[in-house]
Amino acid sequence: MKTNMVSDKVLKLSSFNLNLLTTFCLIYSTRSITEVSEILDVTPPSISHSLRKLRLHFEDPLFIRHGNTISPTVFADDLYLQLKQTLEIMSDSIDTSHKNRHRETLVIYSPFSVAVHDLSVTLLKIKSENINYKIKYIETNLDIPDAVELLNLRKADIVFSATPITNASLSCILHHQLTPTLVCRKDNPLLQSEVSIEQLKGLDMVSHLTADEMIHQKKQTLQATMRITPPAFETNSLLMLLTVLSETDSVGFISHEAFNRYEHAFGLRKLTLLFPLQQLNVYLIYRKEMEQKTSFRQFLATILEK
């Protein structure tokens, strides 16, 4: 019986451990041997051993250590671009039926101050339009890297931020605007419904800590220009912030959308400012390469839909 000729290239692959290429792509994406070891559930020395094999095979160091991180060489950059699409196609071909059942995780980071409060509506649209994603939402808090680092290290797929980004590999879209709203508990005995700058200076302020640089700058500018007393209480916990506002005579700024959502649950009331406050721009930031995925384009159209 006649058989087809076996490709020489396929024969070459049979003598090479393709798992090493997977390891390489993971190291490239995470820039962390430790993180790759956790992903693959193996020890860091075993990942280092695989990296040594790759370096010998390609006769290139592939990654250079800089302090606590590693950076790819020019050869590694080119190799990753060649491998990434090929390995994704191979992965899709291995088990199409499994792929159809599996939902890809889309990681979204956002500080609460600029959080998308209608994200639940987006999830309903994902289900109704059969978009193959599940959402992992993480509040951008203290000690979390900025948007550029989160995206470049592949720790996030989408970042919502008040800080606009200019980067050749990232897309930054103005998503919406937030209106800062001054609130207190409904039975606060010290306040009327209107607050002037002079009155605000004498009040106990509470504030939500965030890693977003633009929000931090606007807070500092507000305190400096209006000579407002620094907050008496700061927290990176949304629950704690709302609890303190609901149980003390303190006042604090939250977004108008947050006030509408939590007004009744925490017994809050809105205060009218007798001076103007700037709105806060909220940007949606993602890696441009994500646009190559049909599912991501569908999701993006859903979340940008007004």
ZIGI-V114224 format. One record per residue. N is the residue number from 1. PHI is phi in whole degrees, -180 to 180 (999 if undefined). Layout:
# ZIGI-V114224
N;PHI
N;PHI
This chain:
# ZIGI-V114224
1;999
2;-77
3;-119
4;-73
5;-69
6;-85
7;-63
8;-61
9;-67
10;-67
11;-62
12;-63
13;-65
14;-65
15;-97
16;-119
17;-78
18;-66
19;-62
20;-63
21;-70
22;-63
23;-60
24;-59
25;-64
26;-68
27;-63
28;-62
29;-73
30;-95
31;57
32;-151
33;-67
34;-63
35;-66
36;-65
37;-63
38;-70
39;-63
40;-90
41;59
42;-131
43;-82
44;-56
45;-59
46;-68
47;-69
48;-62
49;-65
50;-64
51;-64
52;-61
53;-62
54;-66
55;-62
56;-67
57;-66
58;-91
59;55
60;-152
61;-66
62;69
63;-135
64;-114
65;-79
66;-130
67;63
68;-95
69;-130
70;-127
71;-121
72;-74
73;-79
74;-61
75;-60
76;-64
77;-58
78;-66
79;-63
80;-62
81;-61
82;-73
83;-82
84;-54
85;-66
86;-62
87;-68
88;-66
89;-65
90;-61
91;-63
92;-66
93;-81
94;-63
95;-150
96;-62
97;-64
98;-66
99;-61
100;-67
101;-87
102;-88
103;-96
104;-75
105;-82
106;-110
107;-94
108;-119
109;-110
110;-163
111;-69
112;-57
113;-57
114;-122
115;-61
116;-85
117;-77
118;-101
119;-61
120;-63
121;-65
122;-62
123;-63
124;-64
125;-69
126;-58
127;-69
128;-68
129;-96
130;57
131;-82
132;-83
133;-132
134;-120
135;-103
136;-115
137;-102
138;-126
139;-75
140;-68
141;-128
142;-61
143;70
144;-100
145;-58
146;-75
147;-58
148;-61
149;-68
150;-59
151;-76
152;-68
153;-86
154;62
155;-84
156;-138
157;-100
158;-136
159;-126
160;-97
161;-150
162;-84
163;-100
164;-69
165;-119
166;-116
167;-154
168;-62
169;-96
170;-119
171;-102
172;-130
173;-117
174;-68
175;-93
176;-164
177;-122
178;-111
179;-107
180;-62
181;-127
182;-85
183;-133
184;-151
185;-74
186;-60
187;-101
188;-63
189;-80
190;-91
191;-124
192;-90
193;-84
194;-116
195;-132
196;-93
197;-61
198;-64
199;-67
200;-62
201;-62
202;-95
203;-99
204;-80
205;-98
206;-120
207;-142
208;-96
209;-75
210;-146
211;-87
212;-71
213;-63
214;-66
215;-63
216;-62
217;-63
218;-66
219;-63
220;-64
221;-65
222;-61
223;-64
224;-74
225;-73
226;-101
227;54
228;-84
229;-62
230;-54
231;-54
232;-77
233;-149
234;-129
235;-151
236;-95
237;-103
238;-60
239;-61
240;-66
241;-60
242;-67
243;-65
244;-63
245;-63
246;-83
247;-117
248;-131
249;-94
250;-76
251;-126
252;-163
253;-96
254;-134
255;-75
256;-60
257;-65
258;-66
259;-61
260;-60
261;-79
262;-110
263;-53
264;-78
265;-63
266;-113
267;61
268;-100
269;-135
270;-89
271;-110
272;-89
273;-85
274;-91
275;-147
276;-78
277;-127
278;-70
279;-73
280;-111
281;-75
282;-119
283;-109
284;-101
285;-125
286;-154
287;-75
288;-61
289;-62
290;-64
291;-66
292;-72
293;-89
294;-61
295;-63
296;-69
297;-61
298;-65
299;-64
300;-61
301;-62
302;-69
303;-76
304;-89
305;-66
306;-88
